[in-house]
Amino acid sequence: MPRADERERSAADFFPKRVTLRTLTEAARECRGCDLYRDATQTVFGEGVPGAEIVLVGEQPGDREDREGRPFVGPAGRLLDESLAEAGIERDDVYLTNVVKHFKFELRGKRRIHRKPDLHEQAACRPWLEAELEQIHPTALVLLGATAAQALLGKDFRVTKDRGSWVQAPFAPLVTATVHPSSILRAPDDTREAERASFVRDLAMVAAELERRRSA
């Protein structure tokens, strides 16, 4: 359990005086809002077009992201790239980020194994995400996986039940949730392609709605 003084810390304590995506990115490098910075290699902030129509939010950076300092560059990121392309969305046209900006893991031999960030860590890091959304003003917000969805939509939201549907939320005109691409990589061989196809359909729904709005 975190100590009382640790519960009071958050990313907001490290905000720059002038808030832009650039100054937020720079300030986040020094964030000590929770203890995850102690073991992580570096902060992994969001990346993409400042005025992106679509923001995709995952749980946290993985091992590869932690080493390179960029979001979604590991195996799950490659699957996301392929799925976005199939759905008619260019990665260069979206903004990618995570609820938590440091990699949380446990060592097993020489391997660093992902651990889910707890509620305290999610809450401490949330000001970064809220500031990113305020700067970008996306039309569509896509939450990838249960952690991202519950962090912004509440603990009762279930991706298994409500994925691929539009949700009323203050973060963007269009808000939806789907699975995290890493869950597809973990799926059994006999269901992986079906899971991937469903993921692409969810992304294609977003692309289609944006196109409909442009044409209206």
Backbone hydrogen bonds, N-H to C=O, Kabsch-Sander energy under -0.5 kcal/mol:
donor,donor_aa,acceptor,acceptor_aa,energy
7,R,3,R,-1.7
8,E,4,A,-0.8
9,R,6,E,-1.0
11,A,124,A,-3.4
13,D,10,S,-1.5
14,F,11,A,-2.5
15,F,12,A,-1.2
19,V,17,K,-0.6
20,T,18,R,-0.7
24,L,20,T,-2.6
25,T,21,L,-2.3
26,E,22,R,-2.1
27,A,23,T,-2.5
28,A,24,L,-2.5
29,R,25,T,-0.7
29,R,26,E,-0.7
30,E,27,A,-1.8
31,C,28,A,-1.6
37,Y,34,C,-0.7
38,R,35,D,-1.6
39,D,36,L,-0.8
40,A,36,L,-1.6
44,V,101,K,-2.9
45,F,43,T,-0.6
47,E,96,L,-2.5
49,V,94,V,-0.9
52,A,49,V,-1.7
53,E,93,D,-0.6
54,I,93,D,-0.7
55,V,140,A,-2.3
56,L,95,Y,-2.7
57,V,142,V,-2.6
58,G,97,T,-2.5
66,D,62,G,-2.7
67,R,63,D,-1.7
68,E,64,R,-2.2
69,G,65,E,-2.7
70,R,65,E,-0.7
78,R,74,G,-2.1
79,L,75,P,-2.0
80,L,76,A,-2.2
81,D,77,G,-2.6
82,E,78,R,-2.2
83,S,79,L,-2.4
84,L,80,L,-2.9
85,A,81,D,-2.2
86,E,82,E,-2.1
87,A,83,S,-1.8
88,G,85,A,-1.2
89,I,84,L,-3.1
93,D,90,E,-1.9
94,V,91,R,-1.7
95,Y,54,I,-2.2
96,L,47,E,-3.0
97,T,56,L,-2.2
99,V,58,G,-2.2
100,V,59,E,-2.3
105,F,103,F,-0.5
106,E,113,I,-2.1
108,R,111,R,-2.8
110,K,108,R,-0.5
111,R,108,R,-1.9
113,I,106,E,-3.1
113,I,111,R,-0.7
115,R,104,K,-2.2
122,Q,118,D,-2.4
123,A,119,L,-2.6
124,A,120,H,-2.4
125,C,121,E,-1.6
126,R,122,Q,-1.3
128,W,125,C,-1.5
129,L,125,C,-0.9
130,E,126,R,-2.6
131,A,127,P,-2.2
132,E,128,W,-2.3
133,L,129,L,-2.4
134,E,130,E,-2.1
135,Q,131,A,-1.9
136,I,132,E,-2.1
137,H,133,L,-2.6
139,T,53,E,-1.3
140,A,53,E,-3.1
141,L,174,L,-2.8
142,V,55,V,-3.0
143,L,141,L,-0.6
143,L,176,T,-2.6
144,L,57,V,-3.4
144,L,142,V,-0.5
145,G,143,L,-0.8
145,G,178,T,-3.3
149,A,145,G,-2.2
150,Q,146,A,-3.0
151,A,147,T,-2.1
152,L,148,A,-1.4
153,L,149,A,-2.9
154,G,150,Q,-1.4
157,F,154,G,-1.7
159,V,157,F,-0.5
161,K,158,R,-0.8
162,D,158,R,-3.0
163,R,159,V,-1.8
164,G,177,A,-2.4
165,S,162,D,-1.2
167,V,175,V,-3.0
169,A,167,V,-0.6
172,A,169,A,-0.7
174,L,139,T,-2.3
175,V,173,P,-0.5
176,T,141,L,-2.4
178,T,143,L,-2.6
183,S,180,H,-1.8
184,I,180,H,-0.7
184,I,181,P,-0.5
185,L,181,P,-1.5
186,R,182,S,-1.3
187,A,183,S,-0.6
187,A,184,I,-0.8
191,T,188,P,-1.9
192,R,188,P,-1.5
193,E,189,D,-0.5
195,E,191,T,-2.4
196,R,192,R,-2.4
197,A,193,E,-2.3
198,S,194,A,-2.0
199,F,195,E,-2.0
200,V,196,R,-2.4
201,R,197,A,-2.1
202,D,198,S,-2.0
203,L,199,F,-2.0
204,A,200,V,-2.8
205,M,201,R,-2.0
206,V,202,D,-1.2
207,A,203,L,-2.1
208,A,204,A,-2.7
209,E,205,M,-2.1
210,L,206,V,-2.2
211,E,207,A,-2.1
212,R,208,A,-2.4
213,R,209,E,-2.1
214,R,210,L,-2.1
215,S,211,E,-1.9
216,A,212,R,-1.0
